Amino acid sequence: MFKQTKKKTAIILLTLVTLLMTLNIATATTYIGSSQSNKFHYTDCRWAKKINPGNAIYFSSREEAFSYGYVPCKVCKP
Ligand SMILES: [Zn+2]
């Protein structure tokens, strides 16, 4: 009886983790940088909102931002 409950809990936990991971991928953050600076931000960073849309550069991953010579913003720490 106890063992079964434990197994169920494990399955529920596994499902939750999988769900969270899927959610994470689905909401894969795109990062934003400005052609006027070398910082990149989370798109919801208050500094990101100040970027002129005409100067905005989007990155799909941190690696991509790094490859362009961008550094993480110290406020939103992407
Ligand atoms: Zn930022």
N, CA, C, O and the ligand as a Tripos MOL2 file, in Angstrom:
@<TRIPOS>MOLECULE
protein
  313   311    79     0     0
PROTEIN
NO_CHARGES

@<TRIPOS>ATOM
      1 N           0.8450   -1.2040    0.0000 N.3       1 MET1
      2 CA          0.0000    0.0000    0.0000 C.3       1 MET1
      3 C           0.8790    1.2540    0.0000 C.2       1 MET1
      4 O           0.7170    2.1490   -0.8290 O.2       1 MET1
      5 N           1.8030    1.2890    0.9440 N.am      2 PHE2
      6 CA          2.6660    2.4590    1.0470 C.3       2 PHE2
      7 C           3.5440    2.6170   -0.1990 C.2       2 PHE2
      8 O           3.7540    3.7130   -0.7180 O.2       2 PHE2
      9 N           4.0400    1.4670   -0.6440 N.am      3 LYS3
     10 CA          4.9040    1.4660   -1.8300 C.3       3 LYS3
     11 C           4.1760    2.0200   -3.0480 C.2       3 LYS3
     12 O           4.7300    2.7790   -3.8430 O.2       3 LYS3
     13 N           2.9100    1.6110   -3.1660 N.am      4 GLN4
     14 CA          2.1130    2.0510   -4.3080 C.3       4 GLN4
     15 C           1.9320    3.5730   -4.2940 C.2       4 GLN4
     16 O           2.0290    4.2320   -5.3290 O.2       4 GLN4
     17 N           1.6730    4.1020   -3.1280 N.am      5 THR5
     18 CA          1.4760    5.5390   -2.9890 C.3       5 THR5
     19 C           2.7510    6.2760   -3.4130 C.2       5 THR5
     20 O           2.7090    7.3070   -4.0850 O.2       5 THR5
     21 N           3.8620    5.7170   -3.0030 N.am      6 LYS6
     22 CA          5.1510    6.3150   -3.3280 C.3       6 LYS6
     23 C           5.3580    6.3510   -4.8460 C.2       6 LYS6
     24 O           5.8450    7.3320   -5.4070 O.2       6 LYS6
     25 N           4.9690    5.2420   -5.4880 N.am      7 LYS7
     26 CA          5.1150    5.1340   -6.9310 C.3       7 LYS7
     27 C           4.2450    6.1800   -7.6220 C.2       7 LYS7
     28 O           4.6600    6.8220   -8.5870 O.2       7 LYS7
     29 N           3.0390    6.3320   -7.1070 N.am      8 LYS8
     30 CA          2.1060    7.3040   -7.6840 C.3       8 LYS8
     31 C           2.6850    8.7160   -7.5760 C.2       8 LYS8
     32 O           2.6260    9.5080   -8.5170 O.2       8 LYS8
     33 N           3.2450    9.0020   -6.4020 N.am      9 THR9
     34 CA          3.8320   10.3130   -6.1790 C.3       9 THR9
     35 C           4.9540   10.5620   -7.1780 C.2       9 THR9
     36 O           5.0960   11.6550   -7.7250 O.2       9 THR9
     37 N           5.7520    9.5090   -7.4010 N.am     10 ALA10
     38 CA          6.8630    9.6340   -8.3370 C.3      10 ALA10
     39 C           6.3500    9.9280   -9.7350 C.2      10 ALA10
     40 O           6.9140   10.7560  -10.4490 O.2      10 ALA10
     41 N           5.2870    9.2530  -10.1210 N.am     11 ILE11
     42 CA          4.7120    9.4690  -11.4570 C.3      11 ILE11
     43 C           4.1730   10.8880  -11.5800 C.2      11 ILE11
     44 O           4.3630   11.5540  -12.5980 O.2      11 ILE11
     45 N           3.4980   11.3380  -10.5280 N.am     12 ILE12
     46 CA          2.9490   12.7000  -10.5420 C.3      12 ILE12
     47 C           4.0820   13.7170  -10.6470 C.2      12 ILE12
     48 O           3.9940   14.6790  -11.4100 O.2      12 ILE12
     49 N           5.1380   13.5000   -9.8790 N.am     13 LEU13
     50 CA          6.2840   14.4110   -9.9030 C.3      13 LEU13
     51 C           6.9230   14.4490  -11.2870 C.2      13 LEU13
     52 O           7.2700   15.5080  -11.8090 O.2      13 LEU13
     53 N           7.0650   13.2540  -11.8640 N.am     14 LEU14
     54 CA          7.6780   13.1430  -13.1840 C.3      14 LEU14
     55 C           6.8480   13.9030  -14.2190 C.2      14 LEU14
     56 O           7.3780   14.6120  -15.0740 O.2      14 LEU14
     57 N           5.5370   13.7320  -14.1130 N.am     15 THR15
     58 CA          4.6230   14.4180  -15.0310 C.3      15 THR15
     59 C           4.7670   15.9290  -14.8800 C.2      15 THR15
     60 O           4.8090   16.6700  -15.8630 O.2      15 THR15
     61 N           4.8420   16.3630  -13.6330 N.am     16 LEU16
     62 CA          4.9750   17.7960  -13.3590 C.3      16 LEU16
     63 C           6.2620   18.3590  -13.9560 C.2      16 LEU16
     64 O           6.2700   19.4210  -14.5790 O.2      16 LEU16
     65 N           7.3440   17.6220  -13.7460 N.am     17 VAL17
     66 CA          8.6460   18.0670  -14.2460 C.3      17 VAL17
     67 C           8.6190   18.1600  -15.7730 C.2      17 VAL17
     68 O           9.0870   19.1340  -16.3630 O.2      17 VAL17
     69 N           8.0570   17.1180  -16.3970 N.am     18 THR18
     70 CA          7.9570   17.1050  -17.8520 C.3      18 THR18
     71 C           7.1310   18.2880  -18.3370 C.2      18 THR18
     72 O           7.4760   18.9520  -19.3140 O.2      18 THR18
     73 N           6.0280   18.5350  -17.6280 N.am     19 LEU19
     74 CA          5.1370   19.6360  -17.9830 C.3      19 LEU19
     75 C           5.8650   20.9770  -17.8910 C.2      19 LEU19
     76 O           5.7550   21.8310  -18.7700 O.2      19 LEU19
     77 N           6.6030   21.1280  -16.8080 N.am     20 LEU20
     78 CA          7.3390   22.3770  -16.5910 C.3      20 LEU20
     79 C           8.3800   22.5910  -17.6740 C.2      20 LEU20
     80 O           8.5750   23.7000  -18.1720 O.2      20 LEU20
     81 N           9.0540   21.4820  -18.0300 N.am     21 MET21
     82 CA         10.0900   21.5730  -19.0520 C.3      21 MET21
     83 C           9.4820   21.9460  -20.4010 C.2      21 MET21
     84 O          10.0330   22.7590  -21.1430 O.2      21 MET21
     85 N           8.3370   21.3370  -20.7030 N.am     22 THR22
     86 CA          7.6450   21.6450  -21.9510 C.3      22 THR22
     87 C           7.2500   23.1140  -21.9730 C.2      22 THR22
     88 O           7.3980   23.8090  -22.9790 O.2      22 THR22
     89 N           6.7430   23.5600  -20.8350 N.am     23 LEU23
     90 CA          6.3250   24.9490  -20.7130 C.3      23 LEU23
     91 C           7.5080   25.8900  -20.9350 C.2      23 LEU23
     92 O           7.3920   26.9310  -21.5820 O.2      23 LEU23
     93 N           8.6270   25.4940  -20.3870 N.am     24 ASN24
     94 CA          9.8470   26.2690  -20.5110 C.3      24 ASN24
     95 C          10.2500   26.4240  -21.9740 C.2      24 ASN24
     96 O          10.6660   27.4980  -22.4090 O.2      24 ASN24
     97 N          10.1180   25.3420  -22.7170 N.am     25 ILE25
     98 CA         10.4770   25.3710  -24.1330 C.3      25 ILE25
     99 C           9.4770   26.2270  -24.9060 C.2      25 ILE25
    100 O           9.8440   27.0060  -25.7860 O.2      25 ILE25
    101 N           8.2010   26.0600  -24.5490 N.am     26 ALA26
    102 CA          7.1500   26.7950  -25.2430 C.3      26 ALA26
    103 C           7.3140   28.2990  -25.0630 C.2      26 ALA26
    104 O           7.0740   29.0750  -25.9880 O.2      26 ALA26
    105 N           7.7280   28.7020  -23.8600 N.am     27 THR27
    106 CA          7.8870   30.1290  -23.6050 C.3      27 THR27
    107 C           9.3420   30.5420  -23.7570 C.2      27 THR27
    108 O           9.7720   31.5460  -23.1890 O.2      27 THR27
    109 N          10.1040   29.7610  -24.5290 N.am     28 ALA28
    110 CA         11.5280   30.0320  -24.7470 C.3      28 ALA28
    111 C          11.7530   31.5300  -24.9310 C.2      28 ALA28
    112 O          11.3030   32.1350  -25.9040 O.2      28 ALA28
    113 N          12.4440   32.0880  -23.9930 N.am     29 THR29
    114 CA         12.6330   33.5180  -23.9820 C.3      29 THR29
    115 C          13.4500   33.9670  -25.1700 C.2      29 THR29
    116 O          14.4980   33.4020  -25.4820 O.2      29 THR29
    117 N          12.9610   34.9710  -25.8080 N.am     30 THR30
    118 CA         13.8010   35.5930  -26.8020 C.3      30 THR30
    119 C          14.4320   36.7830  -26.1130 C.2      30 THR30
    120 O          13.7890   37.4700  -25.3200 O.2      30 THR30
    121 N          15.6480   37.0110  -26.4110 N.am     31 TYR31
    122 CA         16.3640   38.1040  -25.7820 C.3      31 TYR31
    123 C          16.3950   39.2790  -26.7300 C.2      31 TYR31
    124 O          16.3040   39.1320  -27.9490 O.2      31 TYR31
    125 N          16.5250   40.4390  -26.1400 N.am     32 ILE32
    126 CA         16.5280   41.6410  -26.9570 C.3      32 ILE32
    127 C          17.7640   42.4790  -26.6510 C.2      32 ILE32
    128 O          18.1730   42.6150  -25.4980 O.2      32 ILE32
    129 N          18.3310   43.0220  -27.6800 N.am     33 GLY33
    130 CA         19.4670   43.9070  -27.5130 C.3      33 GLY33
    131 C          19.2490   45.1430  -28.3740 C.2      33 GLY33
    132 O          18.3350   45.1860  -29.1970 O.2      33 GLY33
    133 N          20.0840   46.1320  -28.1790 N.am     34 SER34
    134 CA         19.9860   47.3350  -28.9920 C.3      34 SER34
    135 C          21.2490   47.4710  -29.8190 C.2      34 SER34
    136 O          22.3460   47.1540  -29.3590 O.2      34 SER34
    137 N          21.0840   47.9380  -31.0280 N.am     35 SER35
    138 CA         22.2600   48.1600  -31.8690 C.3      35 SER35
    139 C          23.0850   49.3210  -31.3270 C.2      35 SER35
    140 O          24.2140   49.5430  -31.7650 O.2      35 SER35
    141 N          22.5120   50.0750  -30.3570 N.am     36 GLN36
    142 CA         23.2100   51.2060  -29.7650 C.3      36 GLN36
    143 C          24.0140   50.8200  -28.5280 C.2      36 GLN36
    144 O          24.7290   51.6520  -27.9680 O.2      36 GLN36
    145 N          23.9020   49.5710  -28.1000 N.am     37 SER37
    146 CA         24.6560   49.1370  -26.9210 C.3      37 SER37
    147 C          25.1130   47.7070  -27.1180 C.2      37 SER37
    148 O          24.8170   47.0910  -28.1420 O.2      37 SER37
    149 N          25.8340   47.1770  -26.1420 N.am     38 ASN38
    150 CA         26.2930   45.7870  -26.2530 C.3      38 ASN38
    151 C          25.6540   44.9170  -25.1800 C.2      38 ASN38
    152 O          26.1630   43.8430  -24.8580 O.2      38 ASN38
    153 N          24.5290   45.3860  -24.6220 N.am     39 LYS39
    154 CA         23.8300   44.6260  -23.5950 C.3      39 LYS39
    155 C          22.6190   43.9240  -24.1940 C.2      39 LYS39
    156 O          21.9710   44.4290  -25.1110 O.2      39 LYS39
    157 N          22.3360   42.7480  -23.6510 N.am     40 PHE40
    158 CA         21.0810   42.1150  -24.0590 C.3      40 PHE40
    159 C          20.2350   41.8310  -22.8300 C.2      40 PHE40
    160 O          20.7510   41.6300  -21.7310 O.2      40 PHE40
    161 N          18.9320   41.8190  -23.0380 N.am     41 HIS41
    162 CA         17.9660   41.7450  -21.9430 C.3      41 HIS41
    163 C          16.9110   40.6870  -22.1950 C.2      41 HIS41
    164 O          16.7360   40.1850  -23.3060 O.2      41 HIS41
    165 N          16.1950   40.3610  -21.0810 N.am     42 TYR42
    166 CA         14.9470   39.6360  -21.2370 C.3      42 TYR42
    167 C          13.9910   40.6470  -21.8620 C.2      42 TYR42
    168 O          14.0950   41.8500  -21.6230 O.2      42 TYR42
    169 N          13.0690   40.1450  -22.6570 N.am     43 THR43
    170 CA         12.1790   41.0840  -23.3470 C.3      43 THR43
    171 C          11.3050   41.8810  -22.3760 C.2      43 THR43
    172 O          10.7930   42.9430  -22.7320 O.2      43 THR43
    173 N          11.1300   41.3660  -21.1340 N.am     44 ASP44
    174 CA         10.2880   42.1180  -20.1960 C.3      44 ASP44
    175 C          11.0960   43.0100  -19.2450 C.2      44 ASP44
    176 O          10.5440   43.5780  -18.3030 O.2      44 ASP44
    177 N          12.3770   43.1260  -19.4910 N.am     45 CYS45
    178 CA         13.2210   44.0010  -18.6670 C.3      45 CYS45
    179 C          12.8110   45.4560  -18.8870 C.2      45 CYS45
    180 O          12.4350   45.8560  -19.9890 O.2      45 CYS45
    181 N          12.8950   46.2370  -17.8070 N.am     46 ARG46
    182 CA         12.4910   47.6440  -17.9450 C.3      46 ARG46
    183 C          13.4020   48.4010  -18.9090 C.2      46 ARG46
    184 O          12.9890   49.3710  -19.5450 O.2      46 ARG46
    185 N          14.6440   47.9410  -19.0030 N.am     47 TRP47
    186 CA         15.5710   48.5950  -19.9330 C.3      47 TRP47
    187 C          15.2850   48.1690  -21.3740 C.2      47 TRP47
    188 O          15.4540   48.9400  -22.3180 O.2      47 TRP47
    189 N          14.8490   46.9230  -21.5080 N.am     48 ALA48
    190 CA         14.5060   46.4270  -22.8400 C.3      48 ALA48
    191 C          13.3670   47.2570  -23.4310 C.2      48 ALA48
    192 O          13.3080   47.4990  -24.6360 O.2      48 ALA48
    193 N          12.4590   47.6880  -22.5390 N.am     49 LYS49
    194 CA         11.3050   48.4660  -23.0040 C.3      49 LYS49
    195 C          11.7260   49.8470  -23.5040 C.2      49 LYS49
    196 O          10.9810   50.5040  -24.2310 O.2      49 LYS49
    197 N          12.9250   50.2830  -23.1100 N.am     50 LYS50
    198 CA         13.4000   51.5940  -23.5290 C.3      50 LYS50
    199 C          14.0980   51.5510  -24.8930 C.2      50 LYS50
    200 O          14.4050   52.5840  -25.4890 O.2      50 LYS50
    201 N          14.3370   50.3290  -25.3640 N.am     51 ILE51
    202 CA         15.0290   50.1950  -26.6500 C.3      51 ILE51
    203 C          14.1180   50.6580  -27.7780 C.2      51 ILE51
    204 O          12.9750   50.2170  -27.8940 O.2      51 ILE51
    205 N          14.6290   51.5270  -28.5800 N.am     52 ASN52
    206 CA         13.8980   51.9930  -29.7510 C.3      52 ASN52
    207 C          13.6660   50.8120  -30.6870 C.2      52 ASN52
    208 O          14.6160   50.1200  -31.0510 O.2      52 ASN52
    209 N          12.4110   50.5720  -31.0820 N.am     53 PRO53
    210 CA         12.1340   49.4010  -31.9420 C.3      53 PRO53
    211 C          13.0210   49.3750  -33.1950 C.2      53 PRO53
    212 O          13.3400   48.3090  -33.7210 O.2      53 PRO53
    213 N          13.4000   50.5330  -33.6480 N.am     54 GLY54
    214 CA         14.2600   50.6000  -34.8310 C.3      54 GLY54
    215 C          15.6560   50.0950  -34.5700 C.2      54 GLY54
    216 O          16.3600   49.6990  -35.4990 O.2      54 GLY54
    217 N          16.0750   50.1030  -33.2900 N.am     55 ASN55
    218 CA         17.4190   49.6410  -32.9280 C.3      55 ASN55
    219 C          17.4150   48.2480  -32.3100 C.2      55 ASN55
    220 O          18.4700   47.7070  -31.9790 O.2      55 ASN55
    221 N          16.2240   47.6690  -32.1550 N.am     56 ALA56
    222 CA         16.1110   46.3890  -31.4610 C.3      56 ALA56
    223 C          16.6680   45.2330  -32.2850 C.2      56 ALA56
    224 O          16.4480   45.1260  -33.4910 O.2      56 ALA56
    225 N          17.3920   44.3810  -31.5840 N.am     57 ILE57
    226 CA         17.9300   43.1660  -32.1990 C.3      57 ILE57
    227 C          17.4650   42.0080  -31.3290 C.2      57 ILE57
    228 O          17.6240   42.0470  -30.1090 O.2      57 ILE57
    229 N          16.8990   40.9920  -31.9350 N.am     58 TYR58
    230 CA         16.3800   39.8610  -31.1650 C.3      58 TYR58
    231 C          17.3110   38.6610  -31.2490 C.2      58 TYR58
    232 O          17.8760   38.3570  -32.3000 O.2      58 TYR58
    233 N          17.4520   37.9960  -30.1230 N.am     59 PHE59
    234 CA         18.2550   36.7740  -30.0580 C.3      59 PHE59
    235 C          17.3680   35.6530  -29.5480 C.2      59 PHE59
    236 O          16.5360   35.8590  -28.6650 O.2      59 PHE59
    237 N          17.5510   34.4720  -30.1060 N.am     60 SER60
    238 CA         16.7360   33.3430  -29.6440 C.3      60 SER60
    239 C          17.4230   32.6070  -28.5070 C.2      60 SER60
    240 O          16.7900   31.8020  -27.8240 O.2      60 SER60
    241 N          18.7010   32.8640  -28.2920 N.am     61 SER61
    242 CA         19.4100   32.2160  -27.1860 C.3      61 SER61
    243 C          20.5110   33.1400  -26.6840 C.2      61 SER61
    244 O          20.9230   34.0780  -27.3670 O.2      61 SER61
    245 N          20.9720   32.8520  -25.4770 N.am     62 ARG62
    246 CA         22.0670   33.6520  -24.9040 C.3      62 ARG62
    247 C          23.3090   33.4800  -25.7590 C.2      62 ARG62
    248 O          24.0550   34.4260  -26.0090 O.2      62 ARG62
    249 N          23.5150   32.2090  -26.2110 N.am     63 GLU63
    250 CA         24.6900   31.9090  -27.0190 C.3      63 GLU63
    251 C          24.7350   32.7990  -28.2550 C.2      63 GLU63
    252 O          25.7880   33.2990  -28.6510 O.2      63 GLU63
    253 N          23.5550   32.9800  -28.8510 N.am     64 GLU64
    254 CA         23.4920   33.8080  -30.0490 C.3      64 GLU64
    255 C          23.8970   35.2470  -29.7060 C.2      64 GLU64
    256 O          24.6510   35.8860  -30.4390 O.2      64 GLU64
    257 N          23.3790   35.7390  -28.5760 N.am     65 ALA65
    258 CA         23.7060   37.0940  -28.1510 C.3      65 ALA65
    259 C          25.2090   37.2260  -27.9090 C.2      65 ALA65
    260 O          25.8410   38.1950  -28.3310 O.2      65 ALA65
    261 N          25.7670   36.2200  -27.2150 N.am     66 PHE66
    262 CA         27.2100   36.2320  -26.9370 C.3      66 PHE66
    263 C          28.0060   36.2390  -28.2280 C.2      66 PHE66
    264 O          29.0160   36.9340  -28.3390 O.2      66 PHE66
    265 N          27.5500   35.4660  -29.2030 N.am     67 SER67
    266 CA         28.2810   35.3430  -30.4620 C.3      67 SER67
    267 C          28.3330   36.6810  -31.2020 C.2      67 SER67
    268 O          29.2100   36.9140  -32.0340 O.2      67 SER67
    269 N          27.3720   37.5560  -30.8800 N.am     68 TYR68
    270 CA         27.3780   38.8840  -31.4990 C.3      68 TYR68
    271 C          28.1300   39.8940  -30.6290 C.2      68 TYR68
    272 O          28.1590   41.0860  -30.9370 O.2      68 TYR68
    273 N          28.7310   39.4140  -29.5530 N.am     69 GLY69
    274 CA         29.5020   40.2730  -28.6820 C.3      69 GLY69
    275 C          28.6840   41.0060  -27.6380 C.2      69 GLY69
    276 O          29.1520   41.9760  -27.0430 O.2      69 GLY69
    277 N          27.4610   40.5450  -27.4130 N.am     70 TYR70
    278 CA         26.6100   41.1650  -26.3970 C.3      70 TYR70
    279 C          26.8670   40.5670  -25.0240 C.2      70 TYR70
    280 O          27.2310   39.3980  -24.9000 O.2      70 TYR70
    281 N          26.6730   41.3830  -23.9930 N.am     71 VAL71
    282 CA         26.8440   40.9210  -22.6170 C.3      71 VAL71
    283 C          25.5030   41.0280  -21.8870 C.2      71 VAL71
    284 O          24.6840   41.8810  -22.2270 O.2      71 VAL71
    285 N          25.2670   40.1600  -20.8750 N.am     72 PRO72
    286 CA         23.9780   40.1860  -20.1690 C.3      72 PRO72
    287 C          23.7850   41.4900  -19.4010 C.2      72 PRO72
    288 O          24.7290   42.0310  -18.8260 O.2      72 PRO72
    289 N          22.5710   41.9760  -19.4010 N.am     73 CYS73
    290 CA         22.1970   43.1710  -18.6500 C.3      73 CYS73
    291 C          22.3740   42.8810  -17.1600 C.2      73 CYS73
    292 O          22.1120   41.7650  -16.7100 O.2      73 CYS73
    293 N          22.8180   43.8780  -16.3950 N.am     74 LYS74
    294 CA         23.0380   43.6580  -14.9560 C.3      74 LYS74
    295 C          21.7330   43.7680  -14.1710 C.2      74 LYS74
    296 O          21.6840   43.3840  -13.0020 O.2      74 LYS74
    297 N          20.6900   44.2800  -14.7880 N.am     75 VAL75
    298 CA         19.4130   44.4220  -14.1050 C.3      75 VAL75
    299 C          18.5900   43.1440  -14.1980 C.2      75 VAL75
    300 O          18.1380   42.6170  -13.1810 O.2      75 VAL75
    301 N          18.3940   42.6470  -15.4150 N.am     76 CYS76
    302 CA         17.5220   41.4720  -15.5660 C.3      76 CYS76
    303 C          18.3070   40.1730  -15.5970 C.2      76 CYS76
    304 O          17.7180   39.0930  -15.5390 O.2      76 CYS76
    305 N          19.6250   40.2610  -15.6880 N.am     77 LYS77
    306 CA         20.5090   39.0830  -15.6800 C.3      77 LYS77
    307 C          20.0000   37.9300  -16.5620 C.2      77 LYS77
    308 O          19.6850   36.8560  -16.0490 O.2      77 LYS77
    309 N          19.9200   38.1420  -17.8520 N.am     78 PRO78
    310 CA         19.4190   37.0750  -18.7310 C.3      78 PRO78
    311 C          20.4060   35.9290  -18.8670 C.2      78 PRO78
    312 O          20.1310   34.9580  -19.5720 O.2      78 PRO78
    313 ZN         17.8660   44.1430  -18.7360 Zn       79 ZN79
@<TRIPOS>BOND
     1     1     2 1
     2     2     3 1
     3     3     4 2
     4     3     5 am
     5     5     6 1
     6     6     7 1
     7     7     8 2
     8     7     9 am
     9     9    10 1
    10    10    11 1
    11    11    12 2
    12    11    13 am
    13    13    14 1
    14    14    15 1
    15    15    16 2
    16    15    17 am
    17    17    18 1
    18    18    19 1
    19    19    20 2
    20    19    21 am
    21    21    22 1
    22    22    23 1
    23    23    24 2
    24    23    25 am
    25    25    26 1
    26    26    27 1
    27    27    28 2
    28    27    29 am
    29    29    30 1
    30    30    31 1
    31    31    32 2
    32    31    33 am
    33    33    34 1
    34    34    35 1
    35    35    36 2
    36    35    37 am
    37    37    38 1
    38    38    39 1
    39    39    40 2
    40    39    41 am
    41    41    42 1
    42    42    43 1
    43    43    44 2
    44    43    45 am
    45    45    46 1
    46    46    47 1
    47    47    48 2
    48    47    49 am
    49    49    50 1
    50    50    51 1
    51    51    52 2
    52    51    53 am
    53    53    54 1
    54    54    55 1
    55    55    56 2
    56    55    57 am
    57    57    58 1
    58    58    59 1
    59    59    60 2
    60    59    61 am
    61    61    62 1
    62    62    63 1
    63    63    64 2
    64    63    65 am
    65    65    66 1
    66    66    67 1
    67    67    68 2
    68    67    69 am
    69    69    70 1
    70    70    71 1
    71    71    72 2
    72    71    73 am
    73    73    74 1
    74    74    75 1
    75    75    76 2
    76    75    77 am
    77    77    78 1
    78    78    79 1
    79    79    80 2
    80    79    81 am
    81    81    82 1
    82    82    83 1
    83    83    84 2
    84    83    85 am
    85    85    86 1
    86    86    87 1
    87    87    88 2
    88    87    89 am
    89    89    90 1
    90    90    91 1
    91    91    92 2
    92    91    93 am
    93    93    94 1
    94    94    95 1
    95    95    96 2
    96    95    97 am
    97    97    98 1
    98    98    99 1
    99    99   100 2
   100    99   101 am
   101   101   102 1
   102   102   103 1
   103   103   104 2
   104   103   105 am
   105   105   106 1
   106   106   107 1
   107   107   108 2
   108   107   109 am
   109   109   110 1
   110   110   111 1
   111   111   112 2
   112   111   113 am
   113   113   114 1
   114   114   115 1
   115   115   116 2
   116   115   117 am
   117   117   118 1
   118   118   119 1
   119   119   120 2
   120   119   121 am
   121   121   122 1
   122   122   123 1
   123   123   124 2
   124   123   125 am
   125   125   126 1
   126   126   127 1
   127   127   128 2
   128   127   129 am
   129   129   130 1
   130   130   131 1
   131   131   132 2
   132   131   133 am
   133   133   134 1
   134   134   135 1
   135   135   136 2
   136   135   137 am
   137   137   138 1
   138   138   139 1
   139   139   140 2
   140   139   141 am
   141   141   142 1
   142   142   143 1
   143   143   144 2
   144   143   145 am
   145   145   146 1
   146   146   147 1
   147   147   148 2
   148   147   149 am
   149   149   150 1
   150   150   151 1
   151   151   152 2
   152   151   153 am
   153   153   154 1
   154   154   155 1
   155   155   156 2
   156   155   157 am
   157   157   158 1
   158   158   159 1
   159   159   160 2
   160   159   161 am
   161   161   162 1
   162   162   163 1
   163   163   164 2
   164   163   165 am
   165   165   166 1
   166   166   167 1
   167   167   168 2
   168   167   169 am
   169   169   170 1
   170   170   171 1
   171   171   172 2
   172   171   173 am
   173   173   174 1
   174   174   175 1
   175   175   176 2
   176   175   177 am
   177   177   178 1
   178   178   179 1
   179   179   180 2
   180   179   181 am
   181   181   182 1
   182   182   183 1
   183   183   184 2
   184   183   185 am
   185   185   186 1
   186   186   187 1
   187   187   188 2
   188   187   189 am
   189   189   190 1
   190   190   191 1
   191   191   192 2
   192   191   193 am
   193   193   194 1
   194   194   195 1
   195   195   196 2
   196   195   197 am
   197   197   198 1
   198   198   199 1
   199   199   200 2
   200   199   201 am
   201   201   202 1
   202   202   203 1
   203   203   204 2
   204   203   205 am
   205   205   206 1
   206   206   207 1
   207   207   208 2
   208   207   209 am
   209   209   210 1
   210   210   211 1
   211   211   212 2
   212   211   213 am
   213   213   214 1
   214   214   215 1
   215   215   216 2
   216   215   217 am
   217   217   218 1
   218   218   219 1
   219   219   220 2
   220   219   221 am
   221   221   222 1
   222   222   223 1
   223   223   224 2
   224   223   225 am
   225   225   226 1
   226   226   227 1
   227   227   228 2
   228   227   229 am
   229   229   230 1
   230   230   231 1
   231   231   232 2
   232   231   233 am
   233   233   234 1
   234   234   235 1
   235   235   236 2
   236   235   237 am
   237   237   238 1
   238   238   239 1
   239   239   240 2
   240   239   241 am
   241   241   242 1
   242   242   243 1
   243   243   244 2
   244   243   245 am
   245   245   246 1
   246   246   247 1
   247   247   248 2
   248   247   249 am
   249   249   250 1
   250   250   251 1
   251   251   252 2
   252   251   253 am
   253   253   254 1
   254   254   255 1
   255   255   256 2
   256   255   257 am
   257   257   258 1
   258   258   259 1
   259   259   260 2
   260   259   261 am
   261   261   262 1
   262   262   263 1
   263   263   264 2
   264   263   265 am
   265   265   266 1
   266   266   267 1
   267   267   268 2
   268   267   269 am
   269   269   270 1
   270   270   271 1
   271   271   272 2
   272   271   273 am
   273   273   274 1
   274   274   275 1
   275   275   276 2
   276   275   277 am
   277   277   278 1
   278   278   279 1
   279   279   280 2
   280   279   281 am
   281   281   282 1
   282   282   283 1
   283   283   284 2
   284   283   285 am
   285   285   286 1
   286   286   287 1
   287   287   288 2
   288   287   289 am
   289   289   290 1
   290   290   291 1
   291   291   292 2
   292   291   293 am
   293   293   294 1
   294   294   295 1
   295   295   296 2
   296   295   297 am
   297   297   298 1
   298   298   299 1
   299   299   300 2
   300   299   301 am
   301   301   302 1
   302   302   303 1
   303   303   304 2
   304   303   305 am
   305   305   306 1
   306   306   307 1
   307   307   308 2
   308   307   309 am
   309   309   310 1
   310   310   311 1
   311   311   312 2
@<TRIPOS>SUBSTRUCTURE
     1 MET1         2 RESIDUE 1 A MET
     2 PHE2         6 RESIDUE 1 A PHE
     3 LYS3        10 RESIDUE 1 A LYS
     4 GLN4        14 RESIDUE 1 A GLN
     5 THR5        18 RESIDUE 1 A THR
     6 LYS6        22 RESIDUE 1 A LYS
     7 LYS7        26 RESIDUE 1 A LYS
     8 LYS8        30 RESIDUE 1 A LYS
     9 THR9        34 RESIDUE 1 A THR
    10 ALA10       38 RESIDUE 1 A ALA
    11 ILE11       42 RESIDUE 1 A ILE
    12 ILE12       46 RESIDUE 1 A ILE
    13 LEU13       50 RESIDUE 1 A LEU
    14 LEU14       54 RESIDUE 1 A LEU
    15 THR15       58 RESIDUE 1 A THR
    16 LEU16       62 RESIDUE 1 A LEU
    17 VAL17       66 RESIDUE 1 A VAL
    18 THR18       70 RESIDUE 1 A THR
    19 LEU19       74 RESIDUE 1 A LEU
    20 LEU20       78 RESIDUE 1 A LEU
    21 MET21       82 RESIDUE 1 A MET
    22 THR22       86 RESIDUE 1 A THR
    23 LEU23       90 RESIDUE 1 A LEU
    24 ASN24       94 RESIDUE 1 A ASN
    25 ILE25       98 RESIDUE 1 A ILE
    26 ALA26      102 RESIDUE 1 A ALA
    27 THR27      106 RESIDUE 1 A THR
    28 ALA28      110 RESIDUE 1 A ALA
    29 THR29      114 RESIDUE 1 A THR
    30 THR30      118 RESIDUE 1 A THR
    31 TYR31      122 RESIDUE 1 A TYR
    32 ILE32      126 RESIDUE 1 A ILE
    33 GLY33      130 RESIDUE 1 A GLY
    34 SER34      134 RESIDUE 1 A SER
    35 SER35      138 RESIDUE 1 A SER
    36 GLN36      142 RESIDUE 1 A GLN
    37 SER37      146 RESIDUE 1 A SER
    38 ASN38      150 RESIDUE 1 A ASN
    39 LYS39      154 RESIDUE 1 A LYS
    40 PHE40      158 RESIDUE 1 A PHE
    41 HIS41      162 RESIDUE 1 A HIS
    42 TYR42      166 RESIDUE 1 A TYR
    43 THR43      170 RESIDUE 1 A THR
    44 ASP44      174 RESIDUE 1 A ASP
    45 CYS45      178 RESIDUE 1 A CYS
    46 ARG46      182 RESIDUE 1 A ARG
    47 TRP47      186 RESIDUE 1 A TRP
    48 ALA48      190 RESIDUE 1 A ALA
    49 LYS49      194 RESIDUE 1 A LYS
    50 LYS50      198 RESIDUE 1 A LYS
    51 ILE51      202 RESIDUE 1 A ILE
    52 ASN52      206 RESIDUE 1 A ASN
    53 PRO53      210 RESIDUE 1 A PRO
    54 GLY54      214 RESIDUE 1 A GLY
    55 ASN55      218 RESIDUE 1 A ASN
    56 ALA56      222 RESIDUE 1 A ALA
    57 ILE57      226 RESIDUE 1 A ILE
    58 TYR58      230 RESIDUE 1 A TYR
    59 PHE59      234 RESIDUE 1 A PHE
    60 SER60      238 RESIDUE 1 A SER
    61 SER61      242 RESIDUE 1 A SER
    62 ARG62      246 RESIDUE 1 A ARG
    63 GLU63      250 RESIDUE 1 A GLU
    64 GLU64      254 RESIDUE 1 A GLU
    65 ALA65      258 RESIDUE 1 A ALA
    66 PHE66      262 RESIDUE 1 A PHE
    67 SER67      266 RESIDUE 1 A SER
    68 TYR68      270 RESIDUE 1 A TYR
    69 GLY69      274 RESIDUE 1 A GLY
    70 TYR70      278 RESIDUE 1 A TYR
    71 VAL71      282 RESIDUE 1 A VAL
    72 PRO72      286 RESIDUE 1 A PRO
    73 CYS73      290 RESIDUE 1 A CYS
    74 LYS74      294 RESIDUE 1 A LYS
    75 VAL75      298 RESIDUE 1 A VAL
    76 CYS76      302 RESIDUE 1 A CYS
    77 LYS77      306 RESIDUE 1 A LYS
    78 PRO78      310 RESIDUE 1 A PRO
    79 ZN79       313 GROUP 0 **** ****
